[in-house]
Amino acid sequence: MAVWKCTACGHEKEGRCKPRKCPQCEAKDTFVKVESSKEEK
């Protein structure tokens, strides 16, 4: 799992895939990968 951060509002979300829309500020395509969890192979 990766941690994704919205470049518009700073909201962080954990998930396998890049979110299409921020649940907090509703911005589209603003997520960047911040860090990955230790479980990734």
mmCIF file of the N, C-alpha and C atoms, coordinates in Angstrom:
data_MODEL
# 
_entry.id   MODEL 
# 
loop_
_atom_site.group_PDB 
_atom_site.id 
_atom_site.type_symbol 
_atom_site.label_atom_id 
_atom_site.label_alt_id 
_atom_site.label_comp_id 
_atom_site.label_asym_id 
_atom_site.label_entity_id 
_atom_site.label_seq_id 
_atom_site.pdbx_PDB_ins_code 
_atom_site.Cartn_x 
_atom_site.Cartn_y 
_atom_site.Cartn_z 
_atom_site.occupancy 
_atom_site.B_iso_or_equiv 
_atom_site.pdbx_formal_charge 
_atom_site.auth_seq_id 
_atom_site.auth_comp_id 
_atom_site.auth_asym_id 
_atom_site.auth_atom_id 
_atom_site.pdbx_PDB_model_num 
ATOM 1   N N  . MET A 1 1  ? 0.850   -1.193 0.000   1.00 0.00 ? 1  MET A N  1 
ATOM 2   C CA . MET A 1 1  ? 0.000   0.000  0.000   1.00 0.00 ? 1  MET A CA 1 
ATOM 3   C C  . MET A 1 1  ? 0.885   1.243  0.000   1.00 0.00 ? 1  MET A C  1 
ATOM 4   N N  . ALA A 1 2  ? 0.394   2.269  -0.636  1.00 0.00 ? 2  ALA A N  1 
ATOM 5   C CA . ALA A 1 2  ? 1.134   3.523  -0.726  1.00 0.00 ? 2  ALA A CA 1 
ATOM 6   C C  . ALA A 1 2  ? 0.354   4.637  -0.052  1.00 0.00 ? 2  ALA A C  1 
ATOM 7   N N  . VAL A 1 3  ? 1.050   5.683  0.303   1.00 0.00 ? 3  VAL A N  1 
ATOM 8   C CA . VAL A 1 3  ? 0.408   6.861  0.879   1.00 0.00 ? 3  VAL A CA 1 
ATOM 9   C C  . VAL A 1 3  ? 0.386   7.940  -0.204  1.00 0.00 ? 3  VAL A C  1 
ATOM 10  N N  . TRP A 1 4  ? -0.798  8.455  -0.471  1.00 0.00 ? 4  TRP A N  1 
ATOM 11  C CA . TRP A 1 4  ? -0.986  9.477  -1.500  1.00 0.00 ? 4  TRP A CA 1 
ATOM 12  C C  . TRP A 1 4  ? -1.357  10.785 -0.832  1.00 0.00 ? 4  TRP A C  1 
ATOM 13  N N  . LYS A 1 5  ? -0.788  11.886 -1.323  1.00 0.00 ? 5  LYS A N  1 
ATOM 14  C CA . LYS A 1 5  ? -1.055  13.201 -0.742  1.00 0.00 ? 5  LYS A CA 1 
ATOM 15  C C  . LYS A 1 5  ? -1.592  14.137 -1.810  1.00 0.00 ? 5  LYS A C  1 
ATOM 16  N N  . CYS A 1 6  ? -2.654  14.850 -1.467  1.00 0.00 ? 6  CYS A N  1 
ATOM 17  C CA . CYS A 1 6  ? -3.254  15.817 -2.383  1.00 0.00 ? 6  CYS A CA 1 
ATOM 18  C C  . CYS A 1 6  ? -2.383  17.074 -2.389  1.00 0.00 ? 6  CYS A C  1 
ATOM 19  N N  . THR A 1 7  ? -1.958  17.494 -3.575  1.00 0.00 ? 7  THR A N  1 
ATOM 20  C CA . THR A 1 7  ? -1.105  18.677 -3.673  1.00 0.00 ? 7  THR A CA 1 
ATOM 21  C C  . THR A 1 7  ? -1.911  19.963 -3.501  1.00 0.00 ? 7  THR A C  1 
ATOM 22  N N  . ALA A 1 8  ? -3.225  19.870 -3.579  1.00 0.00 ? 8  ALA A N  1 
ATOM 23  C CA . ALA A 1 8  ? -4.070  21.052 -3.428  1.00 0.00 ? 8  ALA A CA 1 
ATOM 24  C C  . ALA A 1 8  ? -4.339  21.392 -1.960  1.00 0.00 ? 8  ALA A C  1 
ATOM 25  N N  . CYS A 1 9  ? -4.700  20.377 -1.147  1.00 0.00 ? 9  CYS A N  1 
ATOM 26  C CA . CYS A 1 9  ? -5.086  20.660 0.241   1.00 0.00 ? 9  CYS A CA 1 
ATOM 27  C C  . CYS A 1 9  ? -4.226  19.941 1.279   1.00 0.00 ? 9  CYS A C  1 
ATOM 28  N N  . GLY A 1 10 ? -3.416  18.968 0.852   1.00 0.00 ? 10 GLY A N  1 
ATOM 29  C CA . GLY A 1 10 ? -2.550  18.264 1.790   1.00 0.00 ? 10 GLY A CA 1 
ATOM 30  C C  . GLY A 1 10 ? -3.163  17.026 2.416   1.00 0.00 ? 10 GLY A C  1 
ATOM 31  N N  . HIS A 1 11 ? -4.362  16.661 2.008   1.00 0.00 ? 11 HIS A N  1 
ATOM 32  C CA . HIS A 1 11 ? -5.042  15.472 2.542   1.00 0.00 ? 11 HIS A CA 1 
ATOM 33  C C  . HIS A 1 11 ? -4.264  14.219 2.152   1.00 0.00 ? 11 HIS A C  1 
ATOM 34  N N  . GLU A 1 12 ? -4.069  13.309 3.101   1.00 0.00 ? 12 GLU A N  1 
ATOM 35  C CA . GLU A 1 12 ? -3.351  12.069 2.824   1.00 0.00 ? 12 GLU A CA 1 
ATOM 36  C C  . GLU A 1 12 ? -4.305  10.894 2.851   1.00 0.00 ? 12 GLU A C  1 
ATOM 37  N N  . LYS A 1 13 ? -4.097  9.973  1.912   1.00 0.00 ? 13 LYS A N  1 
ATOM 38  C CA . LYS A 1 13 ? -4.958  8.804  1.790   1.00 0.00 ? 13 LYS A CA 1 
ATOM 39  C C  . LYS A 1 13 ? -4.080  7.603  1.490   1.00 0.00 ? 13 LYS A C  1 
ATOM 40  N N  . GLU A 1 14 ? -4.379  6.476  2.133   1.00 0.00 ? 14 GLU A N  1 
ATOM 41  C CA . GLU A 1 14 ? -3.608  5.264  1.909   1.00 0.00 ? 14 GLU A CA 1 
ATOM 42  C C  . GLU A 1 14 ? -4.384  4.353  0.970   1.00 0.00 ? 14 GLU A C  1 
ATOM 43  N N  . GLY A 1 15 ? -3.680  3.779  -0.003  1.00 0.00 ? 15 GLY A N  1 
ATOM 44  C CA . GLY A 1 15 ? -4.345  2.874  -0.931  1.00 0.00 ? 15 GLY A CA 1 
ATOM 45  C C  . GLY A 1 15 ? -3.372  2.337  -1.961  1.00 0.00 ? 15 GLY A C  1 
ATOM 46  N N  . ARG A 1 16 ? -3.820  1.321  -2.681  1.00 0.00 ? 16 ARG A N  1 
ATOM 47  C CA . ARG A 1 16 ? -2.974  0.706  -3.711  1.00 0.00 ? 16 ARG A CA 1 
ATOM 48  C C  . ARG A 1 16 ? -2.888  1.579  -4.955  1.00 0.00 ? 16 ARG A C  1 
ATOM 49  N N  . CYS A 1 17 ? -4.000  2.174  -5.330  1.00 0.00 ? 17 CYS A N  1 
ATOM 50  C CA . CYS A 1 17 ? -4.068  2.968  -6.554  1.00 0.00 ? 17 CYS A CA 1 
ATOM 51  C C  . CYS A 1 17 ? -4.171  4.454  -6.250  1.00 0.00 ? 17 CYS A C  1 
ATOM 52  N N  . LYS A 1 18 ? -3.707  5.246  -7.198  1.00 0.00 ? 18 LYS A N  1 
ATOM 53  C CA . LYS A 1 18 ? -3.776  6.701  -7.069  1.00 0.00 ? 18 LYS A CA 1 
ATOM 54  C C  . LYS A 1 18 ? -5.236  7.137  -7.115  1.00 0.00 ? 18 LYS A C  1 
ATOM 55  N N  . PRO A 1 19 ? -5.702  7.872  -6.097  1.00 0.00 ? 19 PRO A N  1 
ATOM 56  C CA . PRO A 1 19 ? -7.094  8.333  -6.099  1.00 0.00 ? 19 PRO A CA 1 
ATOM 57  C C  . PRO A 1 19 ? -7.341  9.317  -7.243  1.00 0.00 ? 19 PRO A C  1 
ATOM 58  N N  . ARG A 1 20 ? -8.529  9.240  -7.848  1.00 0.00 ? 20 ARG A N  1 
ATOM 59  C CA . ARG A 1 20 ? -8.860  10.142 -8.955  1.00 0.00 ? 20 ARG A CA 1 
ATOM 60  C C  . ARG A 1 20 ? -9.294  11.508 -8.450  1.00 0.00 ? 20 ARG A C  1 
ATOM 61  N N  . LYS A 1 21 ? -9.989  11.515 -7.308  1.00 0.00 ? 21 LYS A N  1 
ATOM 62  C CA . LYS A 1 21 ? -10.509 12.774 -6.779  1.00 0.00 ? 21 LYS A CA 1 
ATOM 63  C C  . LYS A 1 21 ? -10.300 12.821 -5.272  1.00 0.00 ? 21 LYS A C  1 
ATOM 64  N N  . CYS A 1 22 ? -9.923  13.984 -4.769  1.00 0.00 ? 22 CYS A N  1 
ATOM 65  C CA . CYS A 1 22 ? -9.708  14.146 -3.330  1.00 0.00 ? 22 CYS A CA 1 
ATOM 66  C C  . CYS A 1 22 ? -11.049 14.193 -2.612  1.00 0.00 ? 22 CYS A C  1 
ATOM 67  N N  . PRO A 1 23 ? -11.240 13.354 -1.575  1.00 0.00 ? 23 PRO A N  1 
ATOM 68  C CA . PRO A 1 23 ? -12.501 13.357 -0.842  1.00 0.00 ? 23 PRO A CA 1 
ATOM 69  C C  . PRO A 1 23 ? -12.708 14.612 0.001   1.00 0.00 ? 23 PRO A C  1 
ATOM 70  N N  . GLN A 1 24 ? -11.631 15.341 0.261   1.00 0.00 ? 24 GLN A N  1 
ATOM 71  C CA . GLN A 1 24 ? -11.723 16.516 1.110   1.00 0.00 ? 24 GLN A CA 1 
ATOM 72  C C  . GLN A 1 24 ? -11.981 17.803 0.324   1.00 0.00 ? 24 GLN A C  1 
ATOM 73  N N  . CYS A 1 25 ? -11.164 18.053 -0.710  1.00 0.00 ? 25 CYS A N  1 
ATOM 74  C CA . CYS A 1 25 ? -11.301 19.322 -1.436  1.00 0.00 ? 25 CYS A CA 1 
ATOM 75  C C  . CYS A 1 25 ? -11.895 19.153 -2.837  1.00 0.00 ? 25 CYS A C  1 
ATOM 76  N N  . GLU A 1 26 ? -12.180 17.903 -3.243  1.00 0.00 ? 26 GLU A N  1 
ATOM 77  C CA . GLU A 1 26 ? -12.809 17.591 -4.530  1.00 0.00 ? 26 GLU A CA 1 
ATOM 78  C C  . GLU A 1 26 ? -11.924 17.865 -5.744  1.00 0.00 ? 26 GLU A C  1 
ATOM 79  N N  . ALA A 1 27 ? -10.650 18.148 -5.549  1.00 0.00 ? 27 ALA A N  1 
ATOM 80  C CA . ALA A 1 27 ? -9.749  18.394 -6.676  1.00 0.00 ? 27 ALA A CA 1 
ATOM 81  C C  . ALA A 1 27 ? -9.467  17.077 -7.409  1.00 0.00 ? 27 ALA A C  1 
ATOM 82  N N  . LYS A 1 28 ? -9.324  17.156 -8.723  1.00 0.00 ? 28 LYS A N  1 
ATOM 83  C CA . LYS A 1 28 ? -9.083  15.955 -9.525  1.00 0.00 ? 28 LYS A CA 1 
ATOM 84  C C  . LYS A 1 28 ? -7.625  15.876 -9.945  1.00 0.00 ? 28 LYS A C  1 
ATOM 85  N N  . ASP A 1 29 ? -7.086  14.653 -9.949  1.00 0.00 ? 29 ASP A N  1 
ATOM 86  C CA . ASP A 1 29 ? -5.715  14.363 -10.388 1.00 0.00 ? 29 ASP A CA 1 
ATOM 87  C C  . ASP A 1 29 ? -4.662  15.200 -9.670  1.00 0.00 ? 29 ASP A C  1 
ATOM 88  N N  . THR A 1 30 ? -4.780  15.327 -8.352  1.00 0.00 ? 30 THR A N  1 
ATOM 89  C CA . THR A 1 30 ? -3.817  16.126 -7.601  1.00 0.00 ? 30 THR A CA 1 
ATOM 90  C C  . THR A 1 30 ? -2.983  15.277 -6.645  1.00 0.00 ? 30 THR A C  1 
ATOM 91  N N  . PHE A 1 31 ? -3.160  13.956 -6.664  1.00 0.00 ? 31 PHE A N  1 
ATOM 92  C CA . PHE A 1 31 ? -2.451  13.106 -5.714  1.00 0.00 ? 31 PHE A CA 1 
ATOM 93  C C  . PHE A 1 31 ? -1.057  12.720 -6.194  1.00 0.00 ? 31 PHE A C  1 
ATOM 94  N N  . VAL A 1 32 ? -0.094  12.774 -5.277  1.00 0.00 ? 32 VAL A N  1 
ATOM 95  C CA . VAL A 1 32 ? 1.268   12.325 -5.532  1.00 0.00 ? 32 VAL A CA 1 
ATOM 96  C C  . VAL A 1 32 ? 1.635   11.295 -4.470  1.00 0.00 ? 32 VAL A C  1 
ATOM 97  N N  . LYS A 1 33 ? 2.498   10.356 -4.832  1.00 0.00 ? 33 LYS A N  1 
ATOM 98  C CA . LYS A 1 33 ? 2.908   9.303  -3.910  1.00 0.00 ? 33 LYS A CA 1 
ATOM 99  C C  . LYS A 1 33 ? 3.903   9.873  -2.910  1.00 0.00 ? 33 LYS A C  1 
ATOM 100 N N  . VAL A 1 34 ? 3.625   9.677  -1.627  1.00 0.00 ? 34 VAL A N  1 
ATOM 101 C CA . VAL A 1 34 ? 4.489   10.214 -0.577  1.00 0.00 ? 34 VAL A CA 1 
ATOM 102 C C  . VAL A 1 34 ? 5.474   9.145  -0.108  1.00 0.00 ? 34 VAL A C  1 
ATOM 103 N N  . GLU A 1 35 ? 4.967   8.014  0.302   1.00 0.00 ? 35 GLU A N  1 
ATOM 104 C CA . GLU A 1 35 ? 5.816   6.922  0.802   1.00 0.00 ? 35 GLU A CA 1 
ATOM 105 C C  . GLU A 1 35 ? 5.089   5.613  0.659   1.00 0.00 ? 35 GLU A C  1 
ATOM 106 N N  . SER A 1 36 ? 5.827   4.519  0.603   1.00 0.00 ? 36 SER A N  1 
ATOM 107 C CA . SER A 1 36 ? 5.185   3.209  0.543   1.00 0.00 ? 36 SER A CA 1 
ATOM 108 C C  . SER A 1 36 ? 5.375   2.483  1.855   1.00 0.00 ? 36 SER A C  1 
ATOM 109 N N  . SER A 1 37 ? 4.477   1.584  2.118   1.00 0.00 ? 37 SER A N  1 
ATOM 110 C CA . SER A 1 37 ? 4.561   0.830  3.370   1.00 0.00 ? 37 SER A CA 1 
ATOM 111 C C  . SER A 1 37 ? 5.688   -0.186 3.281   1.00 0.00 ? 37 SER A C  1 
ATOM 112 N N  . LYS A 1 38 ? 6.054   -0.725 4.444   1.00 0.00 ? 38 LYS A N  1 
ATOM 113 C CA . LYS A 1 38 ? 7.168   -1.680 4.517   1.00 0.00 ? 38 LYS A CA 1 
ATOM 114 C C  . LYS A 1 38 ? 6.803   -3.045 3.971   1.00 0.00 ? 38 LYS A C  1 
ATOM 115 N N  . GLU A 1 39 ? 5.524   -3.309 3.784   1.00 0.00 ? 39 GLU A N  1 
ATOM 116 C CA . GLU A 1 39 ? 5.085   -4.630 3.328   1.00 0.00 ? 39 GLU A CA 1 
ATOM 117 C C  . GLU A 1 39 ? 5.256   -4.845 1.841   1.00 0.00 ? 39 GLU A C  1 
ATOM 118 N N  . GLU A 1 40 ? 5.567   -3.796 1.070   1.00 0.00 ? 40 GLU A N  1 
ATOM 119 C CA . GLU A 1 40 ? 5.723   -3.950 -0.377  1.00 0.00 ? 40 GLU A CA 1 
ATOM 120 C C  . GLU A 1 40 ? 6.925   -4.808 -0.697  1.00 0.00 ? 40 GLU A C  1 
ATOM 121 N N  . LYS A 1 41 ? 6.795   -5.603 -1.752  1.00 0.00 ? 41 LYS A N  1 
ATOM 122 C CA . LYS A 1 41 ? 7.886   -6.523 -2.130  1.00 0.00 ? 41 LYS A CA 1 
ATOM 123 C C  . LYS A 1 41 ? 8.595   -6.037 -3.370  1.00 0.00 ? 41 LYS A C  1 
# 
